[in-house]
Amino acid sequence: MRFTVSVLAAALAAQPVTAFAQDDDWEFQQDAGRKLTVAAVRYDDGKAIIARCQDGDLKLVVVGLPQMTEPVVYLEGRRPDGRQDTQVWNPQSGEGVAALSSAVPARDIRFLRGGGAWGIRTLPDAPRAMRATLDLPSQSANLDRVLVECQRSLQDDRDTLPRARFRAAEAAAQPDTKPRRPVRRGQVVGVAEISCIIRDLRYTDCRADFERPEGAAEDALRYQNRRRLEGEDRSALEGTVAYVSTVTEQSVRIGP
């Protein structure tokens, strides 16, 4: 079953709020038949943080924050141990449930490990101000179980690098006016998540952080490595890390 924010978030929010386990860890649920693993924290004001892996697909969702209308939301996150990060989130809603879904869930899940407050706020240039503080369990073994189940790393040296924040829209490809047979989307045959370090306005040192099956990232790595960015601020992007996700589908032609 494909993940939907409304179904999972509503199901969790509808249940009575329960105390953490004795070791003060994240709540944990697993359904082997659906290849589903979930770690969650729920709060008595209706907020919830949900990390979920389903058949290799990793998601991190925050429910109950004020609804955001922008297509992309940048939040500054802070932890008591001094860690801070500018995170990228995508607003989602459905069946009355508003949520933010992480654009880079593995990195953001690792950021939530360890107890204490997770403070988040919008950046100064955001069209709408928002601030929240969520207390996290002191233990995060169940959160690690979600990462391991989805074959994501528990440690990543690139987590300490600032993320790239682009200001110029990628140039749209010119439309192909050649007649072509109608196609319909087919089966997904490969997924990949790669990260690249930006140097001199080029993607460099690109690597596969996750791929399924093996080799699914080869084309993306070949394309991204040394790709030049146009219309961007060199000083703002130098040394930052950019994340790219790709999906390869097998298309089926229809018609004569």
NUVEX-529369 format. One record per residue: x, y, z of N, C-alpha, C, O in turn. Coordinates in steps of 0.02 Angstrom, whole numbers, plus 32768, in hexadecimal, padded with zeros to 4 digits. Atoms other than C-alpha are relative to their C-alpha. Layout:
<rs>
XYZXYZXYZXYZ ...
</rs>
This chain:
<rs>
802A7FC48000800080008000802C803E8000805980448029 7FD97FC38004804680A97FCF7FF1802D803B7FB780338050 80077FD67FC58063811E80617FD9803F7FF07FE5805F7FBD 80227FC080047FEB81AF80798003802080447FF87FFF8077 7FFC7FDD7FC08001823380FE7FBF7FFD80257FBE7FF08061 80407FFC7FDE7F48823E81227FEE7FBF80237FD67FC0805C 801280407FE27F3181848143802B7FF1803D80107FE28072 7FD580137FC87FC8816681B17FFC803380387FF7801F8072 80027FCD7FCC7FC5820C820D7FBE7FFF80257FBE80058063 804180017FDF7F0C820482307FF97FC3802D7FDC7FC78063 8005803D7FD77F1A8151826F802780088041800F7FF48076 7FD97FF67FC47FA3818182E97FE08034802E7FDC802A806A 801B7FCA7FD87F51822283217FBF7FEB80227FAE80058057 804080147FE57EAB81CB834080077FD3803D7FD87FCD8065 7FF6802C7FC77EF5815383BF800E8029803E802980608039 7FF17FDC7FC37EFF81878475804B800A800880727FDE7FF6 7FB97FF37FF57FA581D684A380187FD480387FFB7FD2806E 7FE5802E7FCE800D815885008044801780188066803D7FF5 7FBE7FEF7FE680A7816A856D80347FDB7FD980267FA77FBA 7FCA80248020814E813C8526800D7FBF80267FF97FB6805F 7FEC803D7FDE81918091854C802F801180398045804B8040 7FD97FF37FC581F5807E85EA8045801E7FF0805F80468017 7FBF7FE58013829780A3858F7FFA80427FDB802C805A7FC0 800B7FBE801E824A81448549801880027FB8803F802D7FA4 7FEE80048047825C811284947FC480137FD67F8D801D7FF1 80377FF2802F81F3813883FA7FD07FC580007FE57F8C8008 80308036800B815380D583E680137FDB7FC0802F7FF87F91 7FE980298038816F8046836D7FC97FD07FEA7FA97FB08014 802F8030801D80FF7FE282F880207FE17FC3804680017F9F 7FE48023803A812B7F6182757FCC7FD07FE47FAA7FAD800A 802E802D802380C37F0381F580287FDE7FC980327FF97F93 7FD58023802F812E7E81819E7FDD7FF27FBE7FFC7FF37F89 80258010803D80A57E5681227FFF803A7FCF7FFF802F7F92 80007FC5802B80A27F0880DF8046801F7FFB804E80547FDC 7FBC7FE68001815E7F2080F680038047801C802380738000 800A7FBE7FE381337FB38166801E8004804680107FD98070 7FE37FF37FBF81967FF781F97FF680498011800580747FE8 80107FBC7FED816280928259801A800F804680117FE68073 7FF07FE57FBF81AC80F682E97FDF804480057FE0806B7FD5 80277FC37FFB81468186832D8003801D8046800F7FF98077 800A7FDC7FC18135820883B57FBF80267FF87FB580497FC7 803F7FDC80038088824B83DC7FFA802D803E8012801C8074 80077FCF7FCB805A82E184457FB6800D800E7F8C80047FE2 80467FF97FED7FBC830B84A47FDC803A7FDF7FA080417FE6 80207FC980257F9D83A7843A7FF27FED7FB87FDF80187F90 800F801780437F8A833D839D803B7FFD7FD180357FE27F9A 7FC58004802A803983508358801C7FB8800180107F928030 7FE080418004809982B68321803B80047FD0803A802A7FA0 7FC78009802D8140828982D380017FB77FED80017F8B8018 800680448018813C81ED826780397FF17FD0804080117F9D 7FCC801A802D81D28193821C7FEA7FBB7FE97FD97F918012 801D803E8019819E810681AB80277FE67FC3803B800C7F97 7FE28022803981ED808881357FCE7FCD7FE67FB37FA5800D 802B8033801F8183802480BC80217FE87FC08023800B7F8E 7FE28020803A81DB7FAF80468037802D7FE1803980357FA4 7FC87FD7801782748021803A7FF180497FF8801F80717FED 80147FBA8008821280C3802E7FFF802280457FD7800F8070 7FF87FE07FBF8245813580BF7FDB804480017FE1806B7FD2 80247FC17FF781D781C480FE800A8019804780117FF28076 80037FDF7FBF81DF8240818D7FCC80377FFA7FD180637FCF 80397FD38004813F82A181AE7FF4801F80457FF77FFD8078 80147FDE7FC38111832382317FB880177FF67FA8803A7FC6 80477FF180048057833682527FED803280378008802F806E 801B7FD47FCD7FFC83C282AD801D804580038008806D802D 7FE67FBD80048065845982827FD0802C7FD87FA680117FB3 802B7FD68029800E84F1823780077FF07FB6803E7FE27F9E 7FFF801180477FDF84D28182802880337FD9801E80707FE1 7FD77FD48029805D851981077FEB7FF97FB87FDD7FC17FA1 801980018045802B85488056803780027FCC80297FF77F91 7FCA7FFE803080D6855A8006800F7FBA7FE680047F89800A 7FEF8043801A810F84CB7F94803A7FE08025803E7FA38029 7FC780187FDA81B084BC7FF98008802B803E80028069803A 7FF87FDC7FC181CC84EC80AF80467FF2801B805A7FB88022 7FBD80067FE18279850D80F97FF8800E804B7FDD8041805F 80047FF87FB8828684F481B480467FFA801E806D7FCE800C 7FC180047FDA831A851782257FF47FD4803D7FCB7FE48067 8007802E7FC9832C8486829D803B8005803080748010801B 7FCC7FFB7FCC838C848983427FF77FC880327FBE7FB58043 800180337FCD83BB840383C180288018803C805480438035 7FDD7FE97FC483F784188475804B7FF58000807080198022 7FB8800D800284A383D0844C8025802F7FD1806180257FC5 7FDF7FCF802C84C6846183D67FF67FF47FB78007801F7F8E 800B800C80478496841083337FCA802F7FE57F99803D8006 80337FD980228438847D82B980037FF27FB680387FE07F9B 80038011804683FF846682087FC580267FE17F9380318002 80387FE38025839484BC81857FE17FC87FD67FFF7FAF7FA7 8021803A801C8318843781527FCD80147FCB7FB2804B7FCC 802E7FF3803782AB842B80B77FC47FD280077FCC7F95800D 803D80277FF681F683F380C87FCD80107FC97FCC80477FAE 80357FF88031816483DA80517FBC7FFB80237FAD7FC88041 804280037FE180B6840780907FD37FCC7FDD7FD47FC67FA0 8030803080198033837E807C7FC18005802A7FC480168065 803E80007FDA7F7E837380AE7FD07FCF7FE07FD67FBE7FA5 8033802E80197EEB82FF809B7FD27FEB80387FE97FDC806F 803280157FD07E4B82D480F58006802880417FFF800C8078 7FFD7FD57FC57E618368816A80407FFE80278046801E805B 7FC080067FDD7F13833A819B803580287FDA8042801B7F9F 7FC97FDA801D7F9E83B8817A80417FE4801B80477FD48056 7FC1801E7FEC80508378817D8038801D7FD7802E80387FA0 7FC37FF180248102839D814A80267FC07FF680317F9A8025 7FDA803C80118164831480F1804780147FEE8052803F7FC3 7FBA7FEF800B8222831980F380167FF07FB980057FBC7F9E 7FE4800C8043827A832C804C803E7FD3800380507FB47FD2 7FC4802B7FF7831482D180927FF67FD9804280157FEA8074 8014801F7FC182CB8259811380387FDE802780397FE28064 7FCB80237FDB836781F4813E80298031802A803680258064 7FD97FCE7FDB83CA828F816E7FD7801D80397FF080268070 80297FE07FCD833982DB81CD7FEE7FCF80397FE77FE58072 800B80317FCB83158239822C803E7FFB802C80377FF8806A 7FC480027FD783CA823282648005803E802C801E803A8064 7FFF7FC27FDA83B782E7829F7FD47FFA803F7FDF801D8070 802E80077FC8832A82AF831380177FCE80357FF67FC68068 7FE780307FCF8392822C836D80188024803E8036805A803A 7FEB7FE17FC183B2825084247FC88029801E7F9E80457FFB 80377FDF7FDE8341829D84A78006804C8001803680697FE7 80027FB77FFA8312835084CC7FD580207FCA7FB27FFD7FA5 802E7FDB802B82BC83D68469801A80027FB8805680067FAA 7FF47FF2804782B283E383AD7FDC80427FF17F9E80447FEB 801C7FBF800E8298849A838A8002800E7FB5803680057F95 80037FF08047825F84CF82DC7FDF80447FF77FB28057801D 801F7FC0801182368576828F800E800F7FB780407FF87F9A 7FF77FEC8045822185BF81E3803980327FFA804B8052802C 7FCA7FD1800C82AD862681967FE680477FFE7FAA80527FF3 80177FBB7FFF82A786E481A07FDC80177FC07FB180427FC3 80207FEA803F827586F480E87FC27FD87FEF7FA77FDF7FB8 803C8028800D81E2867A80F77FC3802D7FFC7FBF805F8021 803D7FD88005813886BF80C27FD57FFD803D7FAC802A8049 802780087FC380ED86808164802D7FE5803780507FB4802D 7FD680157FC881428670820D7FE07FC680267FA37FC48030 801780387FD9813585CE826E80387FE9802D80727FE88018 7FCE80187FD0818E858E83087FE07FCA802B7FA67FCF803E 801A80367FD6817B84EE836D803A7FDE802480737FE0800C 7FCF80287FDA81D7848683EF7FE07FBE80137FAA7FBD8031 801980437FF281BE83CA83FD80337FDA8029806D7FD48014 7FD380287FD6820A8362848980037FB97FE77FD07F9A7FD9 7FF48043801C825582BE844E80137FCF803680307FE38069 7FEA80337FD08270821984AA804C80008008807080117FD9 7FB880017FF4831B820484F980227FC87FD9805E7FCD7FCB 7FE4803880268335815F849C7FE680027FB87FAF801B7FAB 80157FFF8047832E814783E080107FBE7FDD801B7FBD7FA0 7FF38041801F834C808D83C47FC97FEE7FCE7FD87FD17F99 80368010802E82A1807C83738003802B7FC17FEF80157F8B 7FF67FD6803B82C6810D830080377FE27FD480317FE37F97 7FCA80218026836780B582CD7FE57FC27FDB7FFD7FB27FA5 801C803B80208301801A82A67FDF80117FBD7FE17FEA7F8E 801E7FEA803F82A3807B82218036800C7FCB802F7FF87F92 7FC97FF4802F834680B581D1801E7FBF7FE7802A7FB67FAC 7FE280408013838F800681D47FD27FD97FD27FE97FBB7FA1 80308024802982F07FBA818D7FFF801B7FB97FF47FF57F89 80007FE0804282FB803680FC804680047FE2805080267FAF 7FBC8004801A83B5801480E3802080467FF9804480527FC9 7FDF7FBF7FFE83E780C7810D803480008037802E7FDC8068 7FC97FFE7FD1848580F3816B7FEB801E80437FC2804C8045 800B7FE27FBE848281158225802E803C800C802080668036 7FD17FC97FFB8515818C8210801080187FB980167FEF7F8B 7FEF7FE58042853E8200817F80288041800B800E80708029 7FD77FC57FF785CD827D817A7FE4803E7FDE7FF580767FF1 801C7FC68023856B82EC81037FC8802280267FB180588013 80327FDF7FD684EA8310818A801A8040801E7FF3806C8030 7FE47FC47FE18562839381CD800980397FCE801880717FE1 7FF97FCD8033856983F181277FBE80257FF77F8980067FFC 803F7FDD800D84E9847B81057FE27FE87FBE80067FD67F90 80228015803D8467844E80847FFD80397FCE7FFA80747FE0 80067FCE8036846084A77FDE7FB9801C7FFF7F887FF78003 80417FE0800983D485257FD0800480297FC08027805C7FBD 7FFB7FE1804283B985567F1C7FCF803B7FFB7F9880398017 802B7FC68008837285FE7EEA7FE580067FB97FB180257FAE 80167FFC8046836385EA7E2D7FDD7FC07FED7FF17F898000 8024803B801882E685767DDC802A7FDC7FCC804A7FFC7FA2 7FDE80268033833084EA7D767FE180107FBC7FA480167FB6 80197FF08043832285127CBD7FD47FC87FE77FE87F8D7FE8 802E80338019828D84B87C7580177FE87FBB802D800F7F92 7FEC801C804182B184447BE67FD080177FCA7F9480207FD6 802B7FEC80388271847A7B3C7FD17FC77FEF7FE67F8D7FED 802F8036801081D3841A7B0D80137FDC7FC0802A7FFB7F8F 7FF18029803A81EB838C7A947FC180007FD47F8D7FE67FE7 803A7FFA802D817883B17A007FF97FC57FD17FC97FC27FAA 8005803A802B819A830C79A87FC47FD580157FB97FCB8050 8037802C7FED8101829C799F801A7FC0801F804C7FA48008 7FEB803E7FE0810F82087A117FC37FD880137F8D7FF3801D 8036802C7FED80A581737A3B7FED800D80488018801D8072 80147FF77FBA803E81827AD980207FCC802C80277F928019 7FE2802F7FD0808F81347B717FDB800680417FBD803A8050 801B7FFD7FBC8051810A7C1C80357FEA803080627FC38020 7FCD80107FCE80B480FE7CBB7FFE7FB680107FC97F988016 7FFB80477FF380F280527CE0801A7FF280468014801C8073 7FE780167FC081417FF57D6F804180228012806C802C7FE7 7FC17FE37FE981C880477DD880347FC88002802A7F948021 7FCC8034800382687FE77DB5804080158024806E7FEE802A 7FC57FEA7FDC82E680507E157FF5804280247FD3806E800A 80027FC17FDB82F580D77E9A8047800D801B806C7FDF8029 7FBD7FEE7FE8838F81367ED27FFE804280247FD7806F8012 7FF67FC17FDD83C081BE7F4C804B800E7FFF80727FE68017 7FB97FEE8003846482177F2C800B804480207FDD806C8027 7FEC7FBF7FE584C182A77F7C804080177FDE806B7FEE7FCD 7FC67FE380228540831C7F2E8018803E80277FEF80628044 7FE37FC47FE385B683A27F72800780347FC8802180247F93 7FFC7FCB803385AB84487F1480428025800980518041803E 7FC17FDA8001865384937EE7800480257FBD7FFC80077F88 7FFA7FD6803C866A85227E6C7FC27FF97FD47FC77FF57F97 80418004802285B185167E3F7FF97FC07FD67FD77FC07FA2 80088041802185C284607E0B7FF37FCB8034800B7FCF806D 800A803A7FD6858483BF7E56803F7FD57FFD80557FC17FC7 7FC480297FFE861C835B7E8F7FF77FCA80357FCA7FCD805F 7FFF80367FCD864082BD7EF57FBB7FE3800A7FA77FD58043 8043801D7FFA8592827A7ED080067FB6801480317F927FFB 7FFF80457FE9856D81D67F267FB87FE9800B7F8A80118016 8042801E7FF384DA81607F3B7FF97FF4804B801F7FCE8068 800F800D7FBA849281677FEB7FD07FC780087FCD7FA7803D 802E80398001840E80E77FBD7FEF7FF17FB87FE5801F7F90 80168014804383E480857F217FE17FBB80047FF67F90802A 80218041800483727FF67EF87FE17FF97FBB7FB880227FA7 7FCD80337FEF839A7F897E9E8047801E7FF9804F80587FE8 7FBB7FEA800884577F937E9C800B80187FB87FF97FF77F88 7FF37FE28041848E80037E0E7FCC80327FE97FD480517FB5 80367FD3801583EF806A7E0A8016804980007FF780737FDF 7FE97FBB7FFC845381087E31803380117FC98048804B7FC4 7FC97FF4803084D080F57DA17FF1803A7FD1801B80657FC7 80107FCC8030847681647D247FFD80458022801580768006 80047FC17FDC845181EB7DA68045801A801380538056800E 7FBD7FEC7FEE850581ED7DE1802680197FC2804A804B7FC6 7FDF7FEC803E854481F87D2E7FE880467FEA8010806F7FD3 801C7FC0801684D0828A7D0A80128039803080238070801A 7FF77FCA7FCF84E782EC7DAC8049801480098058804F8012 7FBA7FEF7FF385A482E27DC0801980337FCD801680297F91 7FE57FC8802785F183847D817FCA80297FDE7FDA80557FB6 80357FD7801D854783CA7D5180068047801C800F80508058 7FF77FBA7FEC855184887D557FBD802080107F8B80147FEF 803B7FDA7FEC84D384F77DAD800380467FE2803680677FE5 80037FBE801F849C85947D547FD5802F802A7FA2801B8046 80287FCD7FDF845E86357DA37FFF7FFB804B7FD28017806B 7FFE80077FB8848F86067E5480388029801E8066803F7FFB 7FCE7FDA7FDB84F6865E7ED980387FD18014802F7FA4803D 7FC7802D7FF285A2860D7EDE80117FFE804A801B7FC88066 7FEB7FFE7FBA85CC86477F8E7FCD7FDE802E7FE17FC08060 8033801F7FD58526860A7FD67FFF7FB47FF97FEB7F928028 80048048800C8536855C7F8A80417FDB800980417F9D800E 7FBF80217FFC85F085397F9980047FD3803E7FFB7FEA8076 7FF6802F7FC9860D849D80027FC07FE3801D7FC37FBE804D 803F801C7FE785558476801C7FF27FBC7FDF80127FAA7FAE 80128041801B850583CD7FFC7FBA80047FE27F8C80208000 804180038023847783B27F807FE97FB87FFC80117F8A7FF1 801E804380008401831E7F847FD27FF97FC37FAB80257FB4 8028800D803B83B182D17EEA7FE27FBA800680057F8A8015 802280418001833082447EE27FE87FF27FB97FCF801F7F97 801680138044830A81E67E427FD67FC080047FE07F95802F 8029803B8008828881667E1080027FEB7FB77FF680147F8B 7FFE801B8044829B80F87D767FC37FD47FF67FB67FA5801C 803B8026800F81FD80B57D2980067FDF7FBB80277FF97F8F 80028023804081E280397C9E7FBE80137FDD7F887FFD7FF2 803C7FE880238169808B7C247FE87FCD7FCE800F7FA57FB3 801F802E802F80F1802B7BB87FDE80297FCA7FB380537FD9 801F7FDC803780C2806D7B0D7FBC7FE17FF17FB37FA47FF3 804180188013800E80627ADA7FEE801C7FBB800780517FA8 80127FEA80427FC280727A2F802D7FE17FCC805B7FBB7FDC 7FDA801F80368008804279858046801C7FFD806E80087FD2 
</rs>
